[in-house]
Amino acid sequence: EVQLQASGGGLVQAGGSLRLSCAASGFTFDDYVIAWFRQAPGKERQGVSCIFRSDDFITYYADSVKGRFTISTDNAENTVYLQMNSLRPDDTAEYYCAAASRQSRSAFSWFDFKNYDFWGQGTQVTVSS
């Protein structure tokens, strides 16, 4: 059974940091691209970042988080992390991790939530001003 377990959300002041974790099980981790999405109330689900473990661990970020967020992976633990620094109130959202059966970044719109096969439950991130 495929499972993605997201954790690490919380309440933090603007300028603070959080680290989200996504623990994956039930599939061959290296055959999938793992991404983080977020969704604020009344807004569309937005791609935040992704990592292609089988494509030189290449990473992508939404423009709004570049330079502040870092995605990484722990091979031994089948876990993907999202380190979020310099958080801003507009980062407030439910954050989700997702997996798509994809080894290569070629011709793949990583930021389109419709391209993902599996989703974890969300973890809430709230940034106060």
Backbone as a chain_set.jsonl record, in Angstrom:
{"seq": "EVQLQASGGGLVQAGGSLRLSCAASGFTFDDYVIAWFRQAPGKERQGVSCIFRSDDFITYYADSVKGRFTISTDNAENTVYLQMNSLRPDDTAEYYCAAASRQSRSAFSWFDFKNYDFWGQGTQVTVSS", "coords": {"N": [[0.843, -1.185, 0.0], [0.634, 2.125, -0.937], [1.91, 4.833, 0.794], [2.082, 8.138, 1.99], [3.34, 10.189, 4.352], [2.967, 13.141, 5.787], [4.466, 15.615, 7.865], [5.329, 18.017, 10.458], [4.382, 20.59, 10.309], [3.17, 23.737, 11.686], [2.765, 26.558, 13.925], [4.306, 29.611, 13.383], [6.3, 32.546, 13.742], [6.604, 35.324, 11.483], [9.5, 35.297, 9.489], [10.586, 33.15, 10.727], [11.394, 29.579, 10.883], [10.599, 26.337, 9.573], [10.616, 22.776, 9.303], [9.41, 20.495, 7.109], [8.43, 17.084, 6.807], [8.224, 14.209, 4.716], [7.334, 11.069, 4.76], [7.736, 8.166, 2.959], [6.274, 5.125, 1.772], [5.718, 1.771, 0.518], [6.224, 1.841, -2.19], [8.633, 1.914, -4.867], [10.934, 4.081, -4.133], [12.837, 5.476, -5.673], [11.807, 5.519, -8.21], [10.052, 7.531, -8.474], [8.959, 10.927, -8.679], [8.998, 13.278, -6.137], [7.007, 15.678, -4.609], [6.193, 18.843, -3.108], [3.229, 20.474, -2.341], [1.012, 23.236, -1.797], [-1.907, 24.622, -0.296], [-3.929, 27.292, 0.177], [-6.801, 28.621, 1.89], [-9.5, 29.01, -0.313], [-7.912, 29.185, -2.515], [-6.079, 27.88, -5.366], [-4.428, 24.681, -5.491], [-0.981, 24.773, -5.143], [2.138, 24.175, -6.685], [5.078, 23.761, -4.863], [7.709, 22.75, -4.573], [9.908, 20.241, -5.943], [11.577, 17.046, -6.23], [13.668, 15.041, -8.198], [14.659, 12.014, -7.732], [15.839, 10.048, -9.304], [16.977, 11.391, -11.372], [19.504, 12.734, -11.283], [18.98, 13.927, -8.874], [17.721, 16.339, -9.3], [16.211, 19.48, -8.593], [13.29, 21.534, -8.278], [11.719, 24.715, -7.87], [9.012, 26.802, -6.871], [8.718, 30.175, -7.924], [8.094, 31.907, -5.862], [9.188, 30.843, -3.586], [11.838, 30.409, -3.952], [15.192, 30.466, -2.889], [14.473, 30.578, -0.265], [13.265, 28.22, 0.564], [14.212, 24.789, 0.812], [14.445, 21.689, -0.697], [15.046, 18.298, 0.114], [16.384, 14.95, 0.353], [16.371, 11.905, 2.162], [17.932, 9.12, 1.621], [18.176, 6.681, 2.968], [16.042, 6.651, 4.68], [13.821, 6.932, 3.123], [12.569, 9.423, 2.908], [11.436, 12.709, 2.293], [12.319, 16.06, 2.675], [11.31, 19.394, 3.463], [12.797, 22.232, 3.957], [12.007, 25.227, 5.352], [12.694, 28.513, 5.377], [12.871, 31.936, 6.512], [10.125, 32.529, 6.662], [6.963, 33.746, 5.577], [3.868, 35.555, 6.047], [2.239, 34.99, 3.81], [2.945, 32.441, 3.189], [1.374, 30.807, 4.577], [-0.601, 27.965, 4.693], [-2.123, 24.772, 3.879], [0.055, 22.142, 3.639], [1.083, 19.673, 1.357], [2.495, 16.51, 0.534], [3.386, 14.776, -2.428], [3.451, 12.137, -4.889], [4.677, 11.069, -8.025], [4.775, 8.691, -10.62], [7.581, 8.752, -12.057], [10.671, 9.095, -13.524], [12.268, 10.815, -14.895], [12.785, 14.283, -15.557], [12.03, 15.208, -17.986], [9.722, 16.679, -20.144], [7.735, 16.951, -18.205], [5.382, 18.437, -16.203], [5.999, 19.553, -13.332], [4.734, 21.128, -11.472], [2.04, 20.865, -11.726], [-0.696, 19.738, -10.15], [-2.327, 17.746, -11.052], [-0.808, 15.824, -12.219], [0.087, 13.991, -10.419], [0.167, 10.909, -8.644], [-0.171, 9.917, -6.073], [-1.005, 11.017, -2.798], [-0.206, 12.557, 0.296], [-1.602, 13.144, 3.585], [-2.449, 16.456, 4.6], [-0.353, 18.961, 6.15], [-0.549, 21.576, 8.379], [0.642, 24.826, 7.964], [1.177, 27.789, 9.564], [1.837, 31.141, 9.465], [2.499, 33.832, 11.38], [2.143, 37.399, 11.488]], "CA": [[0.0, 0.0, 0.0], [1.392, 3.372, -1.017], [1.602, 5.807, 1.845], [2.899, 9.334, 2.162], [2.993, 10.739, 5.663], [3.552, 14.474, 5.957], [4.472, 16.125, 9.239], [6.244, 19.111, 10.71], [3.758, 21.905, 10.269], [2.944, 24.394, 12.964], [2.591, 28.006, 13.961], [5.606, 30.258, 13.513], [6.269, 33.975, 13.434], [7.256, 35.723, 10.241], [10.946, 35.255, 9.601], [10.98, 31.897, 11.341], [11.667, 28.411, 10.042], [10.005, 25.03, 9.851], [11.027, 21.712, 8.401], [8.397, 19.489, 6.856], [8.917, 15.761, 6.417], [7.294, 13.352, 3.991], [7.815, 9.689, 4.82], [7.093, 7.383, 1.898], [6.379, 3.675, 1.856], [4.837, 1.027, -0.359], [6.606, 1.922, -3.589], [10.066, 2.088, -5.083], [11.111, 5.515, -3.975], [13.657, 6.068, -6.728], [11.065, 5.567, -9.468], [9.031, 8.556, -8.366], [9.268, 12.299, -8.316], [8.284, 13.668, -4.931], [6.79, 17.123, -4.627], [5.406, 19.514, -2.082], [2.237, 21.432, -2.787], [0.32, 23.914, -0.715], [-3.194, 25.178, -0.656], [-4.522, 28.213, 1.132], [-8.254, 28.681, 1.726], [-10.0, 29.764, -1.449], [-6.92, 29.265, -3.59], [-5.727, 26.617, -6.008], [-3.25, 23.978, -4.981], [0.193, 25.333, -5.797], [3.386, 23.445, -6.553], [6.095, 24.485, -4.102], [9.036, 22.231, -4.908], [9.944, 18.808, -6.195], [12.902, 16.464, -6.396], [13.738, 13.84, -9.019], [15.742, 11.222, -7.175], [16.497, 9.264, -10.348], [17.453, 12.295, -12.422], [20.554, 13.543, -10.646], [18.415, 14.635, -7.723], [17.421, 17.71, -9.677], [15.125, 20.073, -7.826], [12.607, 22.707, -8.81], [11.025, 25.518, -6.871], [8.177, 27.915, -7.296], [9.446, 31.447, -7.807], [7.78, 32.564, -4.595], [9.924, 30.252, -2.461], [13.26, 30.266, -4.294], [16.106, 31.13, -1.983], [13.992, 30.466, 1.116], [12.923, 26.828, 0.834], [15.122, 23.794, 0.258], [13.952, 20.312, -0.661], [16.128, 17.329, 0.181], [15.897, 13.59, 0.546], [17.183, 10.98, 2.942], [17.76, 7.854, 0.914], [18.037, 5.556, 3.887], [14.766, 6.715, 5.381], [12.716, 7.159, 2.173], [11.901, 10.627, 3.393], [11.748, 13.978, 1.637], [12.165, 17.169, 3.597], [11.201, 20.754, 2.943], [13.267, 23.223, 4.924], [11.398, 26.506, 5.019], [13.277, 29.613, 6.134], [12.355, 33.281, 6.221], [8.708, 32.347, 6.37], [6.143, 34.955, 5.46], [2.44, 35.241, 6.243], [1.617, 34.413, 2.617], [3.281, 31.016, 3.104], [0.359, 30.089, 5.338], [-1.372, 27.052, 3.844], [-1.981, 23.347, 4.138], [1.113, 21.626, 2.78], [0.912, 18.265, 1.003], [3.488, 15.892, -0.317], [2.784, 13.977, -3.49], [4.394, 11.326, -5.657], [4.284, 10.697, -9.383], [5.645, 7.665, -11.177], [8.335, 9.494, -13.06], [12.08, 9.128, -13.169], [12.936, 11.89, -15.61], [12.098, 15.562, -15.57], [11.706, 15.554, -19.363], [8.319, 16.827, -20.536], [6.882, 16.743, -17.038], [5.012, 19.672, -15.519], [6.047, 19.145, -11.922], [3.924, 22.019, -10.659], [0.624, 20.597, -11.987], [-1.087, 18.713, -9.191], [-3.038, 16.662, -11.74], [0.156, 14.834, -12.701], [0.57, 13.173, -9.305], [-0.641, 9.715, -8.419], [-0.4, 9.636, -4.662], [-0.962, 12.193, -1.941], [-0.277, 12.396, 1.732], [-2.513, 14.078, 4.242], [-1.803, 17.752, 4.711], [0.139, 19.472, 7.421], [-0.859, 23.002, 8.351], [1.681, 25.81, 8.281], [0.602, 29.106, 9.801], [2.876, 32.129, 9.732], [1.894, 35.051, 11.917], [2.905, 38.619, 11.181]], "C": [[0.885, 1.243, 0.0], [0.947, 4.321, 0.084], [2.6, 6.953, 1.808], [2.428, 9.995, 3.446], [3.72, 12.058, 5.838], [3.451, 14.909, 7.413], [5.383, 17.338, 9.318], [5.647, 20.495, 10.651], [3.588, 22.487, 11.654], [2.74, 25.879, 12.793], [3.957, 28.643, 14.207], [5.458, 31.736, 13.173], [6.967, 34.236, 12.099], [8.759, 35.817, 10.453], [11.474, 33.956, 10.185], [11.146, 30.772, 10.34], [10.864, 27.203, 10.51], [10.608, 24.02, 8.892], [9.911, 20.684, 8.306], [9.055, 18.186, 6.431], [7.809, 15.008, 5.692], [7.893, 11.962, 3.965], [7.022, 8.84, 3.844], [7.296, 5.894, 2.118], [5.444, 3.043, 0.848], [5.147, 1.143, -1.838], [8.115, 2.126, -3.676], [10.37, 3.57, -5.185], [11.83, 6.145, -5.157], [12.92, 6.192, -8.059], [10.055, 6.706, -9.516], [9.65, 9.937, -8.171], [8.388, 12.637, -7.112], [8.194, 15.183, -4.905], [6.051, 17.574, -3.379], [4.478, 20.503, -2.776], [1.675, 22.139, -1.568], [-0.981, 24.484, -1.226], [-3.723, 26.03, 0.478], [-6.025, 28.263, 0.894], [-8.662, 29.549, 0.545], [-9.049, 29.871, -2.616], [-6.651, 27.889, -4.167], [-4.51, 25.988, -5.334], [-2.04, 24.381, -5.825], [1.404, 24.44, -5.595], [4.436, 24.307, -5.873], [7.492, 24.055, -4.53], [8.924, 20.755, -5.228], [11.391, 18.354, -6.345], [12.788, 15.175, -7.201], [14.925, 13.016, -8.537], [16.507, 10.456, -8.237], [17.005, 10.106, -11.504], [18.423, 13.281, -11.798], [20.041, 14.381, -9.487], [18.108, 16.099, -8.066], [16.196, 18.207, -8.919], [14.538, 21.276, -8.559], [11.865, 23.407, -7.686], [10.093, 26.51, -7.545], [8.957, 29.211, -7.073], [9.251, 32.082, -6.43], [8.574, 32.007, -3.419], [11.416, 30.091, -2.75], [14.123, 31.083, -3.344], [15.696, 31.045, -0.522], [13.724, 29.012, 1.506], [13.957, 25.917, 0.171], [14.515, 22.405, 0.408], [15.16, 19.374, -0.651], [15.529, 15.963, 0.459], [16.899, 12.786, 1.346], [16.957, 9.603, 2.343], [17.468, 6.699, 1.862], [16.647, 5.495, 4.51], [13.581, 6.867, 4.436], [11.881, 8.362, 2.597], [12.368, 11.828, 2.578], [11.425, 15.1, 2.61], [11.958, 18.472, 2.822], [11.59, 21.704, 4.067], [12.759, 24.574, 4.486], [11.957, 27.573, 5.943], [12.647, 30.934, 5.71], [10.871, 33.232, 5.858], [7.962, 33.672, 6.434], [4.687, 34.582, 5.671], [1.784, 34.626, 5.01], [2.088, 32.995, 2.33], [2.268, 30.167, 3.867], [-0.522, 29.264, 4.415], [-1.302, 25.651, 4.44], [-0.949, 22.836, 3.141], [0.934, 20.117, 2.601], [2.15, 17.754, 0.277], [2.78, 14.936, -1.292], [3.856, 13.239, -4.255], [3.814, 11.013, -7.023], [5.286, 9.686, -9.905], [6.395, 8.259, -12.359], [9.788, 9.52, -12.638], [12.794, 10.324, -13.767], [12.1, 13.156, -15.582], [11.618, 15.946, -16.971], [10.198, 15.581, -19.595], [7.358, 16.563, -19.382], [6.653, 18.068, -16.347], [4.894, 19.38, -14.033], [5.074, 19.925, -11.061], [2.422, 21.787, -10.836], [0.174, 19.441, -11.111], [-1.785, 17.524, -9.865], [-2.096, 15.557, -12.214], [0.612, 13.861, -11.629], [-0.416, 12.065, -8.973], [-1.044, 9.518, -6.969], [-0.194, 10.907, -3.837], [-0.948, 11.784, -0.484], [-1.345, 13.306, 2.303], [-1.773, 15.407, 4.409], [-1.248, 18.014, 6.098], [0.047, 20.994, 7.363], [0.357, 23.827, 8.757], [0.999, 27.165, 8.412], [1.715, 30.057, 10.207], [2.199, 33.418, 10.178], [2.78, 36.261, 11.644], [3.322, 39.345, 12.446]], "O": [[1.774, 1.386, 0.84], [-0.244, 4.57, 0.271], [3.8, 6.754, 1.619], [1.25, 10.318, 3.595], [4.938, 12.09, 6.016], [2.475, 14.608, 8.1], [6.111, 17.65, 8.376], [6.338, 21.479, 10.917], [3.827, 21.822, 12.662], [2.567, 26.388, 11.686], [4.674, 28.256, 15.13], [4.58, 32.117, 12.399], [7.81, 33.455, 11.658], [9.228, 36.346, 11.46], [12.676, 33.693, 10.142], [11.056, 30.969, 9.128], [10.507, 27.079, 11.682], [11.054, 24.373, 7.801], [9.518, 20.082, 9.305], [10.099, 18.184, 5.779], [6.627, 15.147, 6.005], [8.85, 11.705, 3.235], [5.792, 8.798, 3.893], [8.347, 5.456, 2.586], [4.5, 3.676, 0.376], [4.414, 0.601, -2.665], [8.776, 2.462, -2.693], [10.094, 4.215, -6.197], [11.466, 7.237, -5.594], [13.378, 6.91, -8.948], [9.297, 6.834, -10.477], [10.719, 10.084, -7.578], [7.198, 12.322, -7.08], [9.178, 15.882, -5.147], [5.385, 16.793, -2.7], [4.881, 21.255, -3.664], [1.85, 21.683, -0.439], [-1.139, 24.786, -2.409], [-3.937, 25.552, 1.592], [-6.475, 27.971, -0.214], [-8.216, 30.69, 0.421], [-9.332, 30.561, -3.596], [-6.951, 26.867, -3.549], [-3.692, 26.662, -4.706], [-2.077, 24.336, -7.055], [1.675, 23.994, -4.48], [4.655, 25.454, -6.264], [8.351, 24.89, -4.813], [7.963, 20.095, -4.833], [12.299, 19.158, -6.555], [11.934, 14.33, -6.931], [16.068, 13.297, -8.898], [17.708, 10.233, -8.088], [17.424, 9.558, -12.524], [18.195, 14.491, -11.786], [20.609, 15.424, -9.164], [18.224, 16.982, -7.216], [15.268, 17.447, -8.642], [15.211, 21.936, -9.35], [11.446, 22.796, -6.703], [10.359, 26.991, -8.647], [9.756, 29.316, -6.142], [10.161, 32.724, -5.906], [8.629, 32.635, -2.361], [12.173, 29.677, -1.872], [13.821, 32.237, -3.038], [16.474, 31.398, 0.364], [13.936, 28.627, 2.656], [14.5, 26.233, -0.888], [14.121, 22.0, 1.502], [16.163, 19.625, -1.318], [14.342, 15.829, 0.757], [18.11, 12.964, 1.223], [15.905, 8.996, 2.542], [16.621, 5.85, 1.586], [16.144, 4.418, 4.828], [12.441, 6.925, 4.895], [10.652, 8.31, 2.634], [13.541, 11.942, 2.225], [10.392, 15.088, 3.279], [12.386, 18.61, 1.676], [10.821, 21.946, 4.997], [13.046, 25.022, 3.376], [11.721, 27.542, 7.151], [11.979, 31.023, 4.68], [10.435, 33.823, 4.871], [8.278, 34.569, 7.215], [4.31, 33.424, 5.495], [0.864, 33.819, 5.145], [1.677, 32.4, 1.334], [2.311, 28.938, 3.801], [-1.117, 29.789, 3.474], [-0.537, 25.381, 5.366], [-1.069, 23.073, 1.939], [0.672, 19.387, 3.557], [2.774, 18.479, -0.498], [1.723, 14.38, -0.995], [5.018, 13.647, -4.278], [2.624, 10.731, -7.164], [6.489, 9.802, -9.669], [5.915, 8.267, -13.493], [10.107, 9.923, -11.519], [13.794, 10.797, -13.228], [10.87, 13.108, -15.583], [10.872, 16.914, -17.12], [9.491, 14.624, -19.279], [6.28, 16.006, -19.586], [7.6, 18.747, -15.951], [3.829, 19.01, -13.539], [4.633, 19.431, -10.023], [1.615, 22.438, -10.172], [0.605, 18.303, -11.299], [-1.826, 16.427, -9.307], [-2.548, 14.469, -12.571], [1.439, 12.991, -11.9], [-1.634, 12.241, -9.011], [-2.128, 9.012, -6.677], [0.66, 11.742, -4.136], [-1.582, 10.81, -0.081], [-1.92, 14.134, 1.596], [-0.543, 15.426, 4.354], [-1.627, 17.372, 7.077], [0.513, 21.618, 6.409], [1.008, 23.551, 9.764], [0.33, 27.628, 7.489], [2.443, 29.809, 11.169], [1.421, 34.014, 9.434], [4.004, 36.153, 11.58], [3.97, 40.389, 12.373]]}, "num_chains": 1, "name": "protein.A"}
